[in-house]
Amino acid sequence: MQFQQILEEKRKVVNERIDEILSSGFEQNEASELVRYTFKTGGKRLRPTMVLLATEAVGGQEKPAVNAAVAVEFVHAASLIFDDLIDKDRVRRSAPTLNVAFNNDRAISAALFLASKGIQVLSDYKDPKVMKMIGWGLVDLSQGEILDVISEIAIDVKHYLNIADLKTGALFGASAGIGGLIGGGSPEEVSALYSYGRAVGVAFQIRDDIMDLTGSGNSSKQERANLVLAHYLGDTARQDRVAQMLDHNGNKSDSTDALRQKAVDFARRASAEYVQKAKSEIAVLRGGDGKAALEELATFALERQA
């Protein structure tokens, strides 16, 4: 089965369960609409898909892991809302961000609810290892957000990769690790899945940044740190080159274009290396469709166009 078909099937399962969980609990329709809005604008559902595939890769069944997959997506959705508020973004996935569609106060309240709901759903598993895994993920994600906010655009490659690992890799790692725990994986398998997820997360973030700077991404955050800029600035005078690189309407010299392409090529190689690292991490897993699908997911993180 092609990975895109697997992703569509898993996304359907996750979206149906999201609707079920969020279908009750609010007396006012406006409140329900508020917390559902983020999921109505789309999303690949890669993190919950990773939960389900990791469960299957260690011999578990999908059904017991579906709630955990949804919980991870709730946490991810909350992080996106906070991210948009911090960056003052107005569009995500070609739709108004939650803070624009409603207002900042309501966006904050929705993000807090979704993060809390995700933790509540995971707590129902009554597994301290699952709670510890999501706790690590949340702390690292938050630390990455702080570092991203306080960092200047002209950071070095090492600093960038640390932020990417924390801000994006952490929740990917938690997703794979939680899936392994629910599927009954051995400590070695769960550790391998956790490391796999973190590597995929970094590759995913690098690909996002490449698409942002080549014009094929959905983000408006061209002023924030990313790997292309980090490498580009390592070979050039920082302030002058940043101004040139971010001025898409200006006239760029041939040397600037060459340096820009060199930086993009470097980022692509780095993303490929993290994908290869991810695949090597899960070599310890038993064979089968689950493991093969995880390998395909890693490749998707590298090659996706949106």
Backbone torsions as a table, in degrees:
resi	resn	phi	psi	omega
1	MET	NA	133.4	178.2
2	GLN	-66.2	146.9	-175.9
3	PHE	-62.1	-36.8	-179.5
4	GLN	-58.9	-36.8	177.8
5	GLN	-69.1	-40.7	176.5
6	ILE	-60.2	-44.7	-178.8
7	LEU	-62.0	-41.5	179.3
8	GLU	-63.8	-41.3	-179.9
9	GLU	-65.8	-44.7	179.5
10	LYS	-66.4	-39.2	-179.9
11	ARG	-63.0	-39.3	178.2
12	LYS	-62.5	-44.4	178.3
13	VAL	-60.3	-46.2	-177.9
14	VAL	-66.5	-45.8	-179.1
15	ASN	-61.9	-39.2	178.3
16	GLU	-63.5	-40.5	-179.6
17	ARG	-72.3	-34.4	174.6
18	ILE	-58.4	-46.3	179.8
19	ASP	-61.1	-40.7	-179.4
20	GLU	-64.6	-45.6	-176.6
21	ILE	-68.2	-36.1	-176.7
22	LEU	-93.1	7.3	-176.9
23	SER	-79.6	-12.9	-178.6
24	SER	-138.0	168.1	176.4
25	GLY	109.3	-11.7	179.4
26	PHE	-120.5	130.9	178.6
27	GLU	-79.0	-25.9	-177.8
28	GLN	-105.3	134.6	179.6
29	ASN	-61.6	-34.0	-178.2
30	GLU	-62.7	-37.9	178.7
31	ALA	-66.2	-42.0	178.5
32	SER	-63.4	-43.0	178.8
33	GLU	-62.2	-37.2	-179.1
34	LEU	-61.6	-48.9	-175.4
35	VAL	-77.8	-19.5	178.9
36	ARG	-86.2	-18.3	-170.1
37	TYR	-56.0	-46.7	-176.4
38	THR	-57.5	-35.0	-177.2
39	PHE	-81.4	-20.0	-179.7
40	LYS	-78.8	-14.3	-177.7
41	THR	-90.2	5.7	175.6
42	GLY	110.4	-151.4	-177.9
43	GLY	119.5	142.8	-177.0
44	LYS	-78.9	-24.2	-177.4
45	ARG	61.8	38.6	-178.6
46	LEU	-68.5	-39.0	-177.9
47	ARG	-65.9	-48.6	175.9
48	PRO	-65.0	-33.8	175.3
49	THR	-61.2	-38.7	178.6
50	MET	-64.2	-38.3	175.8
51	VAL	-57.7	-49.4	-176.4
52	LEU	-66.3	-42.5	-179.4
53	LEU	-68.9	-37.2	178.4
54	ALA	-65.0	-39.7	176.6
55	THR	-58.7	-47.5	-179.1
56	GLU	-67.2	-32.5	-176.4
57	ALA	-68.1	-20.2	177.2
58	VAL	-105.5	13.5	175.1
59	GLY	95.4	7.2	179.8
60	GLY	-87.2	174.5	178.8
61	GLN	-101.5	152.0	-176.0
62	GLU	-66.2	-44.2	-169.4
63	LYS	-54.1	-47.0	-179.7
64	PRO	-64.6	-17.7	-176.1
65	ALA	-96.1	-5.8	-173.8
66	VAL	-63.4	-43.6	179.1
67	ASN	-62.2	-38.4	177.5
68	ALA	-64.6	-39.2	178.3
69	ALA	-61.2	-43.7	178.6
70	VAL	-65.5	-40.8	179.8
71	ALA	-59.7	-43.0	178.4
72	VAL	-62.8	-39.1	178.7
73	GLU	-67.9	-34.3	174.4
74	PHE	-60.3	-46.0	179.7
75	VAL	-63.3	-43.9	178.9
76	HIS	-61.8	-44.4	179.5
77	ALA	-59.8	-41.7	177.6
78	ALA	-60.7	-41.6	-179.0
79	SER	-65.4	-34.7	178.3
80	LEU	-67.4	-39.6	178.9
81	ILE	-62.5	-46.7	178.2
82	PHE	-63.3	-38.9	178.8
83	ASP	-60.5	-45.0	179.5
84	ASP	-65.2	-36.7	177.7
85	LEU	-65.5	-44.4	-179.3
86	ILE	-63.7	-43.9	-176.3
87	ASP	-84.4	-5.8	-177.3
88	LYS	58.0	34.9	177.4
89	ASP	-72.3	147.1	-178.5
90	ARG	-113.0	-14.2	-178.1
91	VAL	-136.2	136.4	171.3
92	ARG	-143.6	131.8	-178.0
93	ARG	54.5	40.8	176.8
94	SER	63.9	18.6	178.3
95	ALA	-131.9	156.7	177.3
96	PRO	-58.9	139.7	175.4
97	THR	-65.3	163.1	-176.3
98	LEU	-59.9	-39.3	-179.3
99	ASN	-66.7	-25.7	176.8
100	VAL	-84.5	-42.3	-179.5
101	ALA	-65.3	-32.4	178.3
102	PHE	-117.8	-99.6	170.6
103	ASN	-165.1	173.7	-175.0
104	ASN	-60.5	-44.7	-177.7
105	ASP	-61.2	-43.0	-179.3
106	ARG	-71.1	-33.8	176.5
107	ALA	-64.4	-43.0	178.8
108	ILE	-62.0	-44.1	-178.6
109	SER	-64.9	-37.8	178.3
110	ALA	-66.4	-41.4	179.5
111	ALA	-63.8	-42.6	178.2
112	LEU	-63.2	-41.3	179.0
113	PHE	-63.0	-47.2	-176.2
114	LEU	-64.6	-41.8	177.5
115	ALA	-62.7	-43.4	-180.0
116	SER	-66.1	-40.4	-179.8
117	LYS	-64.9	-38.8	177.3
118	GLY	-60.1	-43.3	178.9
119	ILE	-66.7	-40.4	178.8
120	GLN	-60.8	-45.7	-179.2
121	VAL	-61.9	-42.2	178.9
122	LEU	-67.0	-32.8	-179.8
123	SER	-65.4	-24.3	179.4
124	ASP	-65.6	-17.6	176.7
125	TYR	-73.7	-17.0	177.8
126	LYS	53.7	41.5	179.7
127	ASP	-123.5	109.0	-178.8
128	PRO	-60.0	-26.8	179.1
129	LYS	-69.4	-37.2	176.5
130	VAL	-64.9	-44.1	-179.6
131	MET	-66.4	-36.7	177.6
132	LYS	-66.0	-38.3	-179.6
133	MET	-64.1	-46.1	179.2
134	ILE	-70.6	-31.0	176.1
135	GLY	-62.7	-46.5	175.2
136	TRP	-56.7	-45.7	-177.3
137	GLY	-61.1	-44.5	-179.0
138	LEU	-65.9	-42.2	-179.9
139	VAL	-64.7	-45.1	179.9
140	ASP	-65.8	-41.9	178.2
141	LEU	-59.2	-45.0	-179.7
142	SER	-65.6	-40.0	177.7
143	GLN	-63.3	-41.0	177.8
144	GLY	-62.8	-39.3	177.8
145	GLU	-62.7	-42.6	178.8
146	ILE	-61.7	-47.5	-179.8
147	LEU	-62.6	-37.3	178.6
148	ASP	-64.9	-42.5	-178.0
149	VAL	-65.9	-39.6	-175.3
150	ILE	-89.0	-8.6	-177.5
151	SER	-81.8	142.9	172.8
152	GLU	-76.8	162.6	-179.9
153	ILE	-61.8	-32.7	-173.5
154	ALA	-89.4	56.1	176.9
155	ILE	-85.9	164.3	178.0
156	ASP	-88.9	172.2	-174.7
157	VAL	-61.7	-42.2	-178.3
158	LYS	-61.3	-43.7	179.7
159	HIS	-64.0	-43.8	178.8
160	TYR	-58.4	-48.4	-177.1
161	LEU	-63.6	-33.6	176.8
162	ASN	-64.5	-44.2	178.5
163	ILE	-63.9	-43.4	-179.4
164	ALA	-62.6	-40.2	178.8
165	ASP	-63.8	-41.3	-178.8
166	LEU	-75.0	-51.6	-171.1
167	LYS	-73.7	-35.7	-177.8
168	THR	-112.1	-43.9	-177.1
169	GLY	-64.4	-30.8	-174.7
170	ALA	-60.5	-47.3	-177.1
171	LEU	-75.1	-32.3	172.6
172	PHE	-62.0	-44.1	179.2
173	GLY	-62.7	-43.9	178.3
174	ALA	-62.5	-38.7	-179.5
175	SER	-61.3	-49.5	-179.5
176	ALA	-66.7	-40.6	-179.7
177	GLY	-65.1	-43.4	178.6
178	ILE	-63.6	-41.1	176.5
179	GLY	-59.2	-42.3	177.8
180	GLY	-63.4	-39.9	178.8
181	LEU	-64.6	-46.3	-178.4
182	ILE	-66.9	-32.1	179.0
183	GLY	-78.3	-4.0	178.9
184	GLY	82.6	26.9	180.0
185	GLY	-68.1	155.2	176.4
186	SER	-72.0	162.9	177.2
187	PRO	-54.1	-37.9	179.1
188	GLU	-65.6	-41.8	-179.7
189	GLU	-67.8	-42.3	179.8
190	VAL	-63.8	-42.6	178.2
191	SER	-62.3	-41.0	179.2
192	ALA	-64.7	-41.9	179.6
193	LEU	-65.4	-41.0	178.4
194	TYR	-60.1	-47.1	179.4
195	SER	-65.5	-39.2	175.5
196	TYR	-56.9	-49.2	-177.9
197	GLY	-61.1	-40.9	-179.8
198	ARG	-64.7	-40.0	179.5
199	ALA	-66.6	-42.0	177.2
200	VAL	-61.6	-40.2	179.9
201	GLY	-60.3	-42.5	178.4
202	VAL	-65.3	-44.1	178.0
203	ALA	-59.4	-41.5	179.3
204	PHE	-61.8	-43.7	-178.7
205	GLN	-67.1	-41.3	177.9
206	ILE	-60.5	-43.7	178.7
207	ARG	-61.6	-40.4	176.2
208	ASP	-56.2	-46.1	-176.4
209	ASP	-68.8	-35.6	175.0
210	ILE	-61.7	-46.4	-178.4
211	MET	-65.4	-35.7	177.8
212	ASP	-61.0	-42.0	-175.0
213	LEU	-86.3	-14.2	176.6
214	THR	-101.1	1.2	174.0
215	GLY	86.7	8.3	-178.3
216	SER	-105.5	2.1	-179.4
217	GLY	-93.7	175.5	-179.3
218	ASN	-100.9	-5.5	-173.4
219	SER	-87.1	150.9	174.2
220	SER	-102.2	5.8	-173.4
221	LYS	-87.0	72.6	179.1
222	GLN	-89.9	-8.5	-178.5
223	GLU	-94.4	-5.6	-177.6
224	ARG	-93.3	162.4	-176.7
225	ALA	-60.5	136.0	169.6
226	ASN	-151.3	167.8	-170.0
227	LEU	-67.7	-35.3	179.0
228	VAL	-60.4	-47.8	178.2
229	LEU	-64.4	-41.3	-178.1
230	ALA	-58.8	-45.2	179.4
231	HIS	-71.1	-42.7	179.2
232	TYR	-56.2	-45.8	-177.0
233	LEU	-72.3	-19.9	177.9
234	GLY	-67.7	-21.5	-178.3
235	ASP	-108.9	2.7	-173.5
236	THR	-139.5	169.1	173.5
237	ALA	-70.1	123.5	-166.2
238	ARG	-62.7	-59.4	-171.7
239	GLN	-62.7	-45.7	-178.8
240	ASP	-63.6	-42.5	-175.9
241	ARG	-72.7	-34.1	176.8
242	VAL	-61.3	-45.2	-179.6
243	ALA	-59.9	-42.4	179.6
244	GLN	-67.3	-43.2	-173.1
245	MET	-68.6	-35.5	-177.0
246	LEU	-87.1	-9.3	178.4
247	ASP	-90.7	86.2	-176.6
248	HIS	-69.6	-15.4	-179.4
249	ASN	-95.7	-7.1	-177.3
250	GLY	-85.5	175.2	177.6
251	ASN	-94.0	118.6	-178.6
252	LYS	-102.6	139.2	179.7
253	SER	-73.4	163.6	178.0
254	ASP	-59.8	-37.6	-179.3
255	SER	-66.7	-37.0	176.9
256	THR	-64.5	-44.1	178.0
257	ASP	-61.3	-39.9	-179.4
258	ALA	-65.8	-42.0	178.9
259	LEU	-66.1	-39.4	178.7
260	ARG	-61.6	-45.1	-180.0
261	GLN	-65.9	-37.5	177.5
262	LYS	-60.7	-41.2	-179.6
263	ALA	-67.8	-41.3	178.4
264	VAL	-63.3	-42.5	179.0
265	ASP	-63.2	-39.2	177.5
266	PHE	-61.8	-43.9	-179.6
267	ALA	-64.6	-39.4	178.2
268	ARG	-63.5	-40.8	177.8
269	ARG	-64.7	-41.3	180.0
270	ALA	-63.2	-42.5	178.2
271	SER	-61.8	-42.3	179.2
272	ALA	-62.8	-37.8	179.2
273	GLU	-65.1	-39.0	178.3
274	TYR	-69.3	-34.9	176.1
275	VAL	-64.5	-42.9	178.4
276	GLN	-64.0	-38.5	177.4
277	LYS	-62.8	-43.1	179.8
278	ALA	-59.2	-46.2	-178.6
279	LYS	-65.0	-35.9	179.7
280	SER	-69.7	-30.2	-179.6
281	GLU	-62.8	-35.7	-175.3
282	ILE	-94.9	16.8	176.2
283	ALA	-62.4	-24.4	-178.0
284	VAL	-76.3	-14.2	-177.2
285	LEU	-72.8	153.0	173.6
286	ARG	-63.8	152.0	180.0
287	GLY	-69.7	178.9	178.0
288	GLY	127.5	-179.8	-175.3
289	ASP	-64.0	-36.7	-178.3
290	GLY	-62.8	-46.4	179.5
291	LYS	-64.9	-44.4	179.7
292	ALA	-60.9	-39.2	179.6
293	ALA	-67.5	-35.8	176.3
294	LEU	-64.7	-38.3	176.3
295	GLU	-63.8	-39.8	178.2
296	GLU	-67.6	-35.8	177.7
297	LEU	-62.6	-40.9	178.0
298	ALA	-62.1	-43.1	177.6
299	THR	-62.9	-39.1	178.5
300	PHE	-60.4	-39.9	179.0
301	ALA	-59.2	-32.2	-178.6
302	LEU	-82.2	-38.1	-168.2
303	GLU	-103.8	-7.3	-175.0
304	ARG	-58.8	152.0	-178.4
305	GLN	-106.3	-3.4	179.4
306	ALA	-153.1	NA	NA
